[in-house]
Amino acid sequence: MLDLKFIRENPEAVRKAIEQKGSSLNLDELLTLDRQVLELKRQTEALQAERNANAKAAAKATPEERPALIERGKAIGHQLSELEPQLRELEGKLKQLLYLTPTLPWEGAPVGPDDSFNLETRTHGRPRTFLFEPLDHVALIEKNDWGDLERAAKVSGSRSYILKGDLMLYEQALLRFAVDRLIAAGFTPMSVPALTKEEVLYGHGQFPTARDQVYSVNGGEAFLAGTAEVLLNGLYSGEILNQAELPKLLAALSPCFRSEAGSAGKDVRGLMRVHQFNKVEQYVLCRADLEESNRLFETMLSLSEGILQALELPYRVLEVSTGDMGLGKYRQVDLETWVPSEGRYRETHSCSALLDWQARRANLRYRDAEGRVRYAYTLNNTALATPRILVMLLENHQNEDGTVNVPEAVRPYFGKAKLEAAR
């Protein structure tokens, strides 16, 4: 959500951002509603002031003057009773349009309508050349009895999975490994609920546009979060933090749920695109300072790259285009990791800076050194998501006999150097 004053004063800049991000927002409609709301507020405030003055005059009036003042008070009340519902309705419509206003993207973002305009800025590591015929991750799981994808579908439906034996333990080792990397970088480890409220999803920015990606529970009274970021972004809603408390660096491990609406036919086999998964998320709440936000963005991106490097996986870095980054993002950089069976890179991390777009929606504020109350800036990035990262780890580190090597950095967590077949 953008500052309404900024929209009024910079309509052409906002119009350009709407075009660059492929938004359907009608800015003219928003500005017209804004003017109507301002006029109704002016009328309402004038009537309220007159009613107060009239009430004071009636209290002091003579018996002869009082009836006319009482009648005027009733007339004012009747006018307000007509105007106030109109004002609430228009404010509601204006708020819905404000939810659709995009953050102005940074000047270095590639301009384009979709991911085909994303720009590769660098790569790390080289895809492995196999001296044997490698298996894909599903074949490796079946060969070693590391999971049960067919029975998972029987009990939970499509896009479900069950991990077994070494692979189940490997997943847990990887998650703790990622949490410890963030702790070492100064992040506070946290667990968060899977359930969240509707207003929290609006504050995060997932509602109203991506509502079809979210599972509702108990008739829509609660929802299953698709990322811990949703909950972390709502933790301090409505509070006024002290600047000395910032930045807040939070690392959350949580189960995540996504309906994958619109993805029919995509990645239906294996672990790439599932309805339930686990994720270690980086989230930052900082003061409204672009330089600090940029510095923290680079820190978070470096942490995720460090994790992939420790996992000994080849990856590439993409500067995400304006049309692919989403409404609220000022800047987004994705990390894509090599998948040997597909001969291409696939997204595993997404680092985003949102400036005050989320903070205005979620009412995240702090008091600065001069005593002014300001909206904070927010950032987020994946640290590690499973089971997707298992696809890359199994396929890149497999041996000819079907065993899979464990990266040295994870061995202390897993307890041995290889994943072996179930006995």
Summary of the structure (lengths in Angstrom):
residues: 423
radius of gyration: 26.8
end to end distance: 54.9
largest distance: 106.3
contacts: 1340
relative contact order: 0.15
helix: 44%
strand: 21%
